Amino acid sequence: MFLRKGLAICASLLLMAAGAKAEAMSHDHEGAPAAAAQAQKARTSDPHADPHGDAAAPGQSHLYTPVAFTLRSGIADGRMVYIGVGGAIDGKVNPQLNVHEGETVQINLVNGEGAEHDVVVDQYAARSDRVVAKGASSVFSFVADKAGEFAYYCSVPGHRAAGMEGRLVVAAGPRSKETSDAADITRDPSEVPPPIGTRQPQVVRVDLETVELKGRLDNGASYTYWTFNGKVPGPMLRVRVGDTVETHLKNASESVMVHSVDFHAATGPGGGAAFTQTEPGKETVVTFKALAPGLYVYHCATPSVAHHITSGMYGLILVEPEGGLPQVDREFYVMQSELYTAKPFGSIGEQELDYDKLISEKAEYFLFNGAVGALTATHPLRARPGETVRIYFGVGGPNYTSTFHVIGEIFDRVYQGASLTSPPITNVQGATVGPGTATVLEFKVDRPGRYILVDHALSRAERGLAGFLIVDGPKDDELMHAGPARK
């Protein structure tokens, strides 16, 4: 994303928090943005969204993120013009920008030749900063809350008359949703095994199947994922300290690759990977003793290990301490990863891995639970006011560190490094988690609303990394309300 003063993503997130209505849209809209200048597309609609970001009534989703267009100033046929960058508007002069009513629009202006320029949309009282130096950029956003055809133009004297004017067309009503034959590979974060409690150690059998399948990466985009049990991340596993974990790893006969599993919770060669290099159609078994409480990553450890992990082969295993964990009202399972596709972020169609990008750590996508929109449109987290929430959070990676943050919440307790036998730190704004590691986060939800899950390396939100915690219930405006303090 072309950013000015690093504020573009902040503007996008503030718009999301405003709770304006929106409707799911696909990546093949007229003006899909360029590789370096694309925002995550809108997902679902809420015609009754609360302008203060409070939770919608039951059945209302009010989840969205902006749709972005990139315009570069330039000269064409002797005139000053805007030139579209990326997607269907790529290379077009003063391209028509097509959106739907209720969608959030983000326009990225890039100075292409060194003269002073801006972009103005009068009907929405929206405008960019002026950019002067060649390569300078500015970003602005607005909600397209009225249908019609509107001009966008440069307000520098003489520039509009010289040719810098295009049309923004806002179609009435929501955009139709796109269908796909690709499977939903996203793991529902509520799929957490029940607490172990106070039982004695025992033998616990774990069955994992490595499955390669075409999955939905984003609206209009798919990827061949390598998975444990057909979802990303793999299933969350739960045992107690002292248990003997007997893992049966079956590689589906339709697989192309050899796969394996490495448990960070295990003590032994390769965390079990040395015993579980499994050919398609075969099954291997490894058994290990869970010696230490904690929350641990497991992943495929077949070379190239980074390739297997980025394609979806990671998960978490919780080893409870003796006596279990304190009771909470809701538990969630969230993992972050990144994906290195040959085509840029937002491209349509089937995507393939780019190994050079992988080893150079140049990710195209940043993801919660496997896909863009996994924790927004597909599986948002849900709770009610007064409930206590525990998030088991891990980073599959394979390369990037996360600073996990829930916008509008403070973590009451964070178990650093997922150490369950050390006292948690308290009142924490964000938790830093490296690739292949995990943490446990707890907080009480005090007020209804929609809370946004992010990595506070916030540019990643514009590459797919966002989630929602929806808290339904009556408002408590003593904690937060629009306007001045009440007497």
C-alpha positions, 0 to 999 in steps of 0.5 A, spaced: 500 500 500 502 506 498 502 510 504 503 517 506 505 518 513 503 511 515 496 513 516 492 509 511 491 503 515 489 507 521 484 511 517 481 504 514 481 501 521 477 507 524 472 507 518 471 499 520 470 501 527 464 506 525 460 500 523 457 503 517 453 498 513 456 494 507 455 488 503 460 483 501 464 484 494 468 480 490 476 482 488 474 482 480 470 489 481 471 494 476 478 497 479 481 492 483 487 495 486 495 494 485 499 489 488 502 494 493 496 498 494 490 493 495 485 493 501 482 487 504 475 487 500 468 488 504 465 481 506 458 482 509 452 487 510 449 491 516 443 495 513 442 498 521 449 498 523 451 503 529 455 509 528 459 508 534 461 501 533 456 497 537 454 490 536 448 489 531 442 486 533 442 478 532 442 476 525 446 483 523 453 482 521 456 489 520 462 487 518 466 490 513 473 493 510 474 498 505 475 497 497 481 500 494 483 504 488 490 506 486 490 512 481 497 515 479 498 522 476 501 522 469 500 525 462 496 522 456 495 525 449 498 531 452 493 532 458 494 531 465 490 525 467 489 520 473 492 513 470 489 507 474 493 502 477 492 494 478 486 490 476 480 492 471 482 499 471 490 498 470 492 503 465 486 506 464 486 514 463 481 517 468 478 510 470 471 509 472 470 507 479 465 502 480 462 501 487 456 499 491 452 503 496 454 502 503 461 500 501 467 503 504 471 506 498 479 508 499 483 512 494 490 511 493 493 517 490 500 516 487 504 522 484 507 520 477 510 526 474 512 531 480 507 536 479 502 538 485 496 534 485 490 531 489 483 528 489 477 531 491 470 528 491 465 533 493 459 529 494 462 526 500 466 531 502 472 527 501 479 529 499 486 527 499 492 531 501 496 534 496 502 531 493 508 534 490 514 530 489 514 524 484 513 518 488 509 521 494 502 518 495 496 520 499 490 516 502 483 517 504 477 513 505 469 515 505 463 511 506 459 511 499 452 512 503 448 515 497 447 512 490 449 516 483 454 518 479 459 523 482 466 526 479 472 526 482 478 531 480 484 535 482 482 541 485 489 545 483 487 551 479 487 549 472 488 541 473 481 539 472 480 543 466 486 540 463 484 533 464 484 530 471 477 528 472 473 521 472 467 518 475 465 515 481 459 510 480 455 508 486 450 503 484 444 502 489 443 496 493 448 491 495 453 487 491 451 480 490 456 475 493 461 471 489 460 463 489 466 458 489 467 451 488 473 451 492 472 448 499 472 453 506 478 451 509 478 456 515 478 453 522 472 456 526 475 459 533 470 456 537 472 449 536 476 448 542 476 441 546 473 441 553 477 442 559 481 436 562 479 437 569 482 433 575 483 427 572 489 422 572 494 422 567 492 417 561 494 415 554 491 419 549 490 417 542 490 423 537 488 422 529 491 427 524 490 426 517 494 430 512 490 432 506 491 437 500 485 440 497 483 446 493 481 452 498 478 458 498 483 464 500 479 470 498 473 472 494 475 470 487 481 466 489 483 459 491 490 456 493 492 448 494 492 448 501 496 442 505 492 441 512 491 437 518 484 434 517 482 439 512 482 445 516 487 451 517 490 451 522 489 443 524 485 441 530 487 444 537 489 438 541 488 438 549 492 433 554 494 434 561 501 434 563 503 427 564 499 424 559 502 419 554 500 422 547 499 416 541 499 420 535 497 416 528 499 420 522 495 418 516 497 421 509 491 421 504 492 417 498 490 423 494 496 427 496 502 428 492 507 430 498 510 426 504 508 429 510 510 429 517 508 432 524 513 436 529 510 437 536 513 443 540 510 439 546 514 433 545 521 431 547 525 427 542 528 427 535 524 432 531 519 433 536 516 426 532 518 428 525 523 423 525 518 418 526 512 420 522 515 422 515 509 419 511 508 417 504 501 418 500 496 413 502 501 410 508 500 411 516 505 412 521 505 412 529 509 416 534 508 416 542 511 421 546 510 423 554 507 430 555 512 433 560 511 440 561 505 444 561 504 450 556 501 451 549 505 449 544 505 449 536 505 443 532 507 443 524 509 439 518 517 438 518 518 435 511 523 439 507 522 445 505 519 445 512 517 453 511 513 451 504 509 446 508 507 451 514 506 456 509 501 452 506 497 451 512 500 445 516 500 448 523 496 447 529 496 448 537 496 443 542 495 445 550 498 441 555 494 443 561 497 443 568 495 438 574 488 440 576 487 444 569 486 452 568 481 457 571 474 456 568 472 462 563 466 463 559 469 462 552 475 459 549 477 461 542 483 458 538 486 463 533 493 462 529 496 467 524 500 465 518 503 468 512 502 466 505 507 467 499 503 467 492 506 468 485 501 473 483 500 479 488 495 480 493 488 480 491 489 477 484 483 473 482 483 465 480 488 459 483 494 462 486 501 458 487 506 458 491 512 463 490 518 459 493 523 465 492 518 470 495 518 465 501 525 464 502 526 472 501 520 473 506 516 477 502 509 475 504 503 477 499 498 475 504 497 475 512 492 471 515 488 469 521 485 461 521 487 460 514 484 465 509 482 472 508 475 473 512 476 467 516 474 471 522 470 476 520 465 474 514 466 466 516 467 465 523 467 471 527 468 470 535 462 472 539 461 473 546 456 477 551 458 482 556 460 480 563 463 474 560 470 472 561 474 470 554 480 466 553 484 466 547 489 461 545 493 464 540 499 462 536 503 464 530 504 458 525 508 463 521 513 461 518 517 467 518 513 473 521 512 475 529 506 478 531 504 483 536 497 481 537 492 486 539 484 487 540 482 494 539 478 496 544 480 491 549 485 490 554 488 483 556 487 482 564 492 476 564 497 474 559 501 468 560 508 470 556 511 464 552 504 460 554 508 458 560 502 456 564 506 455 571 509 462 571 504 468 574 501 471 568 502 479 567 496 483 567 493 489 564 497 488 557 495 492 551 498 487 546 502 480 546 508 479 542 509 472 539 514 469 534 513 464 529 512 457 532 510 460 538 504 461 542 501 465 548 494 465 552 490 471 553 484 472 558 480 478 559 473 480 561 468 483 556 465 489 559 461 492 554 457 490 547 460 492 541 465 490 535 472 489 537 477 488 531 483 483 532 489 485 529 497 484 529 499 491 531 504 491 525 498 494 522 499 494 514 498 487 515 491 488 516 490 491 508 493 484 506 488 480 509 489 480 517 483 482 521 478 478 525 472 480 529 469 479 536 462 481 536 459 482 543 452 482 543 447 486 549 445 492 551 449 498 551 453 501 557 455 508 555 458 509 562 464 506 559 464 509 553 459 514 549 459 519 544 460 526 547 462 529 553 462 526 560 456 526 563 454 530 570 
